Every structure is written in structure tokens, then in C-alpha cells.
Amino acid sequence: PQAIGAALGGLVLLVRLVAGRVGRPQGTGTPPRAAAYLLLGLVISTLMITPLSKPLWDHLPLLPMVQFPWRFLSVQALFAAAVLGMAFTGSMPGTSKAPGMGFAALLCGLVLTVVVLLPLHPDRLPIGPEDVTRERLLLYELFTGNIGTTIRHEYLYREVVPRPFTSDAVVEPDAPPRAIPLDGARLEATRVESAPTRQVWRVAGEGGRIAFPLLYWPGWRASVDGEPVEVGPIEGSGYLALQVPPGEHTVVLWLGRTPLRAGAEGLSLATVLAMAVLGVRRHRASPLSARRTPILLGALCVLCGLFFLHLSPGAPPPAPDAPQNLTMDFIQMPYLHPNPRGVRFEGGDGWAELLGYTLSDDAPSPGDPLTVTVKVEASFSPTVTLALVSPASVRYDLAPLAEVTCAAYLCPLTVPPDIPRGVYLLRLRVFGPHGELTARTPSGAEMGTVYLAPIRVTAGPPLPPEAAVLHPFGPEIRLYGATVAQTAPDRLTVRLVWGARYPVATNYGISLRLRDAGGREVQVMDTQPGYGFLPTSLWRPGEMVTDLYELPLPADLPPGETYTLHVVLYRFPSLQAVGERPVGPFNIPLETPYEEKPAPRRFTLPPIPYPMEVTFGGEIRLAGYDVAREGDRLHLTLYWQALTAPRGDYTRFVHLFDPATKSVVAQNDSPPRGGKYPTSWWVAGEVVTETVTLPLEGAPPGTYQLAVGLYDATVTRLPATGADGTPVPNDYLVLPPEVHIEP
């Protein structure tokens, strides 16, 4: 109808411009430039919704902000209305108002209104004020992928990359917000006051940087105990971060004005004042017209509102004892809403209607049973299936986490024991003997797949203390296991098991790169953990995060070849890798899953040739050693044991030195096992052995001794104490054996 109106307006305008240039007093009507502007606007807005504008959409940088060509329909309707108004009122240049034009304008407007409104049969979303909650709105964004009312998230600050799909507020809507200490800082924060543009936090601890669950935007400011401090966004999440000194402090965050915002507000105020002045002048020039226009517009709005209410009467409230019947679908009604009249499914086998359901638990723990009881009426005996799926399944073809065919309308599921913390959907489908039934709205429109109320797993499975690390990804994240399976000829299923050492404020990207034996990449997938629904900022220390991916295989992939899957974790804005681990090699097709997991940890000391007991920093104990010489090589085996989980990555040093001059003739400074098993991986009680080899061919003849110790990232030695607690001189241990080098 809008396109018809635009065409009609353009036609009438052209006719009036050609045939109506007589009988019009000079100096009245719309100025020619204004008329040309309106006609040009109508032509351009019409062009932008046709395929002719495709080159503009492909090459103009700002057009993607509009999102879709059909968004120009509203612009086209505005210009079409203005052109029609000029045409029928005779206010175009060189035209005059003919008798009956007022009636013709009214009739044309009525016809267009009827043509637009009569075909409409909208389905009203059956919600009341009690259904519009923060929790439901957050779920709507998670389900649809929208940020507010837009799917392109262009209103987020440029540092919010990658875009968020979920957060702590979605997983635990009623829990207090959680600030994230950066780089393992020992800080605790509690929010004590909150408003749309102001927050107050209490922060205590050893000091350091901390990120707050608030997306940065220019204008946000902060003070610590009343003193202004600098704030900025965290790369990869956009969270607002600042530095806090040691001790207990009050942090105040508030949104102030930037020069651009102040200028825009001033311009808006000036525009309002100018419109008010013009309105007063118009009222003085034509009091009757000034009074009549808003009255007519108000009457039209009331009539349209009554029309829509008539087409979509309100749904009756549910009975007090009625079972829960909240559903959502991606096509028609993506907002979780009640269905007082049920959800109807139709197909060639007949119809079925979901009248309600009950959940045994809406916040289960990993491994818990979950029973859903559905109430269904049908014209035949349908088959009902229920699946527990990731929210990513709405957009990607992913296997269910758990699925069951309901028996007597009882749907018993088991929550997977390795399910990570997050929000998960319950997908309901109805089948007949000849296929799946389609859900439909009350007006008969086809709906998408029906989802029930979600469940929330508020705590993931604990990471076993003895879990060994497969590979580190930066100082924060560890990979504990990787499995590759081929569940279908055209895809690989990749299972990664992650863990975080301490809270993470950055949302990292993940890349899966399948390479052949020659190193050529044959398939690449770039996304976020959990396709965006398991962001690293959601991971909690001590929890296991199991991440699943479906990697499609190229149709021309040669079978029987050897491939390696490279797992890369990287920073989204800079594309800088923080870690990479190859998994493989393995052959495709895969007959059995290929799994990589680290060697198990050891917690029992083996027999030690030369036992001793020296503690470094109160964290690591040297339980003994063994020494052997082989030609010009000296092999020293060290037996370490972690008294507690080490706080950092320490460097072990072994020096062969002259006891008289203290000069070092051979040395080896390295993290344990040549950096392949750093101390930050160790857990309390773990035993780690390593053998250090020192070359002797360059050492001058003489008698030497061995010194062993540990130092941190600042090259400060960890304090060394003996078995009786006595400090060891110089914080390094001198081993008893002497090393003799002959001339």
C-alpha cells in the first residue's frame, strides 16, 4: 500500500504540474523548491527499496546502519503523504485548488487507510504488565540476538568487540552483580547503590585493576574515595575498568556529559524553541487551522487504536490453577509469553494443542534429573519430543545436549554432568505418523520451533583438583582436553574442555583451523566459545567449561588423508593469538573419536636417592635430588612438591659455580621441564620431577658445586628455608656433591 500511495502521489503531482498552471495567484502555495524537494525525496526513497539500489547498499559505508532496504518504507510514506497533500489541496506551484478537492483528499485517505488496515490480522502478544520484566527482556535478547531493538548492535561502544550474547545478569537475574579483578588481583567488590547513570561500589583487597559489569561509553567517570581516577574499556568486552589502591574504598561511577553530548543537547533545545516560535506564528496567522490540525490527528490516532483493538481482542487471563504455558518462537513471538488458549499444532495427520506444562526444576545442577510434564489434547495420538539445547541451536544446526520422546506426556531428561554454567532452552516438537506438525498462531500464521521456559545452570561442574593441563592459553585460561569425532560424513564434532585460573574480563575469540599434512588450511571456523553463549568473561575459576562445535567439512575433502586441528584463542579487536594447540594428527574419515589429554598428575613421591627438605616461598618444596655424569654432560634430577597452588610462574635455576670466587661456569635457568610444565599449572600436593642437563665442555678445570633456587617474574629469588625453618643463605640451596673437572 505504501508503494501504491507513492506512485499515486507522484502521478498526481506530475499531472498537476503539467495541466494546472492557470488560475493561481502569484505568491501562494508551496514554493517550487519545496515541491521539487518533496518529489526528489519520494523518488530517492522509492529507489532505495528496489533492487536498483543494490550498488549503493554494497558500497556506501553508512548504509548498513539502516540495516534493511525496507526501512526506507517509512521515509517513502512521509514523502508520499506530503506529495498527496499538495496535489489534492492545490498548494503546488502553479496550481489552484479545484472544487471538490477536499472531498477527494478525504476519500483518497480513507481508501488508503482501508486498503492498509483491512488485510491486517495481527496476533496480539498475550502479555500483561506482570510479564514485562527485566528477566524476560534479557531472555528476549539472548533468544533473538538483538541488542535492544536492533540486531546489528551498532549502538554499542566500539570496544565492545566481540558483541555479547549473554552475561551474568542473564544467567542469574536475581544475583548481585559481579565485578572482575584483573590479572589475578585479590579484590572483592560489592555494589551498594545503583541508578541508570550512577553506581556506588565498596572495593577491598590488595589493590589492582578491576572491571565492573558496565559497558563503557564516553562520559563515564569514576572516583575512589572522592578522588577522580581514570577509567577506560577492557579490550574484548568493553567493561569499564579502573585502578584501585590497597585497602577498603568507595568507588563511585557516573555518566557525565561529553562536549559532543552537550552540543547535541543544546542543538535539540534550540530546535524545540524554534518549533515553538513557528507554532505561535502559525497560530496567530490561522487560529482555526492551528486548532483543527492536532484535533484531527488525535482523532485519527484514536480511530486506528480502536481498529487494532477490535482486530486483536485481549486474551483472557489464565485460571488460577492452570499449568504454566510460557512459550516463545523465533518467527512470530520471540518474547516468552503465556498462552491462555494453548499452542496449536496442525498437520496432515490432524491437530494437537499444548495446554500447559510443569518443570520439576528450572535451575538444575549438572547431572540432575529434569522432568517436564506436558498437557496435550489432540485429534489423534501424537508423538511429543523434548530436547535440551544450547541457545546457539536457534541459529546453528547443533546436536541436542539431551533429548527424549515423551511417554504418557512425561518427558524425563537428565542434565549432562559436564554442562557449563549458562542458560539453556527446552525445544518441544509434535509429530504424527506422516511427519512433524507445525505450530500456528490464533490467526493461523505459521510459527517457528516452539521453546518452553528456559532452565538456568548457575554453577558449572567442578574442575577436579587432579586435572592435568593439556595446554595454557595466556596466564588466565587452560585447556584440559580435546576430542574430535565424526558424527556425520560432512562434519566434525569438536569437544574442548577449558578452565580459568582466575576471573577473566576479556571475551576471547576462538578459531578452529583444519590443516592437511602439508600445512594447508582446508577449513576454518572463527567464533566465540559456545558460539557466543559461553563467553570467557562468564567462566568462573574452579569450574569446568565443556565447549562443543560442529565443524563442516568441504565437499571435496580427499578421504583417507591425515589432518591436524589447530585450536587458537585470540583477542578479537587485534586478532592477536594468546595461545595455540594442535590436536592430531588423525585420519578423515574418523572411525573412532580422537582424544588428546595430558598425562595424569602425580601426588606420591617416588624413591629419592638423596632426600632433603627445602621450602621456597612457602609454596614449593624441594624433596630431594639425584645426580649423574655422562662424559661432558652433568644430569641433575630434581624432585619438587607443591605445598599449595603456586601463585605465579617461577623460574628454576641450576648454577655450577666456583665456591671460592662464586663465578658461574655453567647454568640452566628455565621454568620446570623446559617451560612445558610451568609452576602455575601445579596444584597442592602435586609431585613434579625434572632432569636438568649442564654442559661441562666449556668449564675450566677445577672443583665446583651446584646451586638450586627459584625466582619470580621480577628476578627476585623466593625465600628459601630449611626443614627446621632456618633461612637458607642467599635464598639458594648448595648441593653437597662436588663436581671435579680434570684438565
C-alpha positions, 0 to 999 in steps of 0.5 A, a space after each residue: 500500500 505504501 508503494 501504491 500511495 507513492 506512485 499515486 502521489 507522484 502521478 498526481 503531482 506530475 499531472 498537476 504540474 503539467 495541466 494546472 498552471 492557470 488560475 493561481 495567484 502569484 505568491 501562494 502555495 508551496 514554493 517550487 523548491 519545496 515541491 521539487 524537494 518533496 518529489 526528489 525525496 519520494 523518488 530517492 526513497 522509492 529507489 532505495 527499496 528496489 533492487 536498483 539500489 543494490 550498488 549503493 547498499 554494497 558500497 556506501 559505508 553508512 548504509 548498513 546502519 539502516 540495516 534493511 532496504 525496507 526501512 526506507 518504507 517509512 521515509 517513502 510514506 512521509 514523502 508520499 503523504 506530503 506529495 498527496 497533500 499538495 496535489 489534492 489541496 492545490 498548494 503546488 506551484 502553479 496550481 489552484 485548488 479545484 472544487 471538490 478537492 477536499 472531498 477527494 483528499 478525504 476519500 483518497 485517505 480513507 481508501 488508503 487507510 482501508 486498503 492498509 488496515 483491512 488485510 491486517 490480522 495481527 496476533 496480539 502478544 498475550 502479555 500483561 504488565 506482570 510479564 514485562 520484566 527485566 528477566 524476560 527482556 534479557 531472555 528476549 535478547 539472548 533468544 533473538 540476538 538483538 541488542 535492544 531493538 536492533 540486531 546489528 548492535 551498532 549502538 554499542 561502544 566500539 570496544 565492545 568487540 566481540 558483541 555479547 550474547 549473554 552475561 551474568 545478569 542473564 544467567 542469574 537475574 536475581 544475583 548481585 552483580 559481579 565485578 572482575 579483578 584483573 590479572 589475578 588481583 585479590 579484590 572483592 567488590 560489592 555494589 551498594 547503590 545503583 541508578 541508570 547513570 550512577 553506581 556506588 561500589 565498596 572495593 577491598 583487597 590488595 589493590 589492582 585493576 578491576 572491571 565492573 559489569 558496565 559497558 563503557 561509553 564516553 562520559 563515564 567517570 569514576 572516583 575512589 574515595 572522592 578522588 577522580 581516577 581514570 577509567 577506560 574499556 577492557 579490550 574484548 568486552 568493553 567493561 569499564 575498568 579502573 585502578 584501585 589502591 590497597 585497602 577498603 574504598 568507595 568507588 563511585 561511577 557516573 555518566 557525565 556529559 561529553 562536549 559532543 553530548 552537550 552540543 547535541 543537547 543544546 542543538 535539540 533545545 534550540 530546535 524545540 524553541 524554534 518549533 515553538 516560535 513557528 507554532 505561535 506564528 502559525 497560530 496567530 496567522 490561522 487560529 482555526 487551522 492551528 486548532 483543527 490540525 492536532 484535533 484531527 490527528 488525535 482523532 485519527 490516532 484514536 480511530 486506528 487504536 480502536 481498529 487494532 483493538 477490535 482486530 486483536 481482542 485481549 486474551 483472557 487471563 489464565 485460571 488460577 490453577 492452570 499449568 504454566 504455558 510460557 512459550 516463545 518462537 523465533 518467527 512470530 513471538 520471540 518474547 516468552 509469553 503465556 498462552 491462555 488458549 494453548 499452542 496449536 499444532 496442525 498437520 496432515 495427520 490432524 491437530 494437537 494443542 499444548 495446554 500447559 506444562 510443569 518443570 520439576 526444576 528450572 535451575 538444575 545442577 549438572 547431572 540432575 534429573 529434569 522432568 517436564 510434564 506436558 498437557 496435550 489434547 489432540 485429534 489423534 495420538 501424537 508423538 511429543 519430543 523434548 530436547 535440551 539445547 544450547 541457545 546457539 541451536 536457534 541459529 546453528 544446526 547443533 546436536 541436542 545436549 539431551 533429548 527424549 520422546 515423551 511417554 504418557 506426556 512425561 518427558 524425563 531428561 537428565 542434565 549432562 554432568 559436564 554442562 557449563 554454567 549458562 542458560 539453556 532452552 527446552 525445544 518441544 516438537 509434535 509429530 504424527 505418523 506422516 511427519 512433524 506438525 507445525 505450530 500456528 498462531 490464533 490467526 493461523 500464521 505459521 510459527 517457528 520451533 516452539 521453546 518452553 521456559 528456559 532452565 538456568 545452570 548457575 554453577 558449572 561442574 567442578 574442575 577436579 583438583 587432579 586435572 592435568 593441563 593439556 595446554 595454557 592459553 595466556 596466564 588466565 585460561 587452560 585447556 584440559 582436553 580435546 576430542 574430535 569425532 565424526 558424527 556425520 560424513 560432512 562434519 566434525 564434532 569438536 569437544 574442548 574442555 577449558 578452565 580459568 585460573 582466575 576471573 577473566 574480563 576479556 571475551 576471547 575469540 576462538 578459531 578452529 583451523 583444519 590443516 592437511 599434512 602439508 600445512 594447508 588450511 582446508 577449513 576454518 571456523 572463527 567464533 566465540 566459545 559456545 558460539 557466543 553463549 559461553 563467553 570467557 568473561 562468564 567462566 568462573 575459576 574452579 569450574 569446568 567449561 565443556 565447549 562443543 562445535 560442529 565443524 563442516 567439512 568441504 565437499 571435496 575433502 580427499 578421504 583417507 588423508 591425515 589432518 591436524 586441528 589447530 585450536 587458537 584463542 585470540 583477542 578479537 579487536 587485534 586478532 592477536 593469538 594468546 595461545 595455540 594447540 594442535 590436536 592430531 594428527 588423525 585420519 578423515 574419515 574418523 572411525 573412532 573419536 580422537 582424544 588428546 589429554 595430558 598425562 595424569 598428575 602425580 601426588 606420591 613421591 617416588 624413591 629419592 636417592 638423596 632426600 632433603 627438605 627445602 621450602 621456597 616461598 612457602 609454596 614449593 618444596 624441594 624433596 630431594 635430588 639425584 645426580 649423574 655424569 655422562 662424559 661432558 654432560 652433568 644430569 641433575 634430577 630434581 624432585 619438587 612438591 607443591 605445598 599449595 597452588 603456586 601463585 605465579 610462574 617461577 623460574 628454576 635455576 641450576 648454577 655450577 659455580 666456583 665456591 671460592 670466587 662464586 663465578 658461574 661456569 655453567 647454568 640452566 635457568 628455565 621454568 620446570 621441564 623446559 617451560 612445558 610444565 610451568 609452576 602455575 599449572 601445579 596444584 597442592 600436593 602435586 609431585 613434579 620431577 625434572 632432569 636438568 642437563 649442564 654442559 661441562 665442555 666449556 668449564 675450566 678445570 677445577 672443583 665446583 658445586 651446584 646451586 638450586 633456587 627459584 625466582 619470580 617474574 621480577 628476578 627476585 629469588 623466593 625465600 628459601 628455608 630449611 626443614 627446621 625453618 632456618 633461612 637458607 643463605 642467599 635464598 639458594 640451596 648448595 648441593 653437597 656433591 662436588 663436581 671435579 673437572 680434570 684438565 
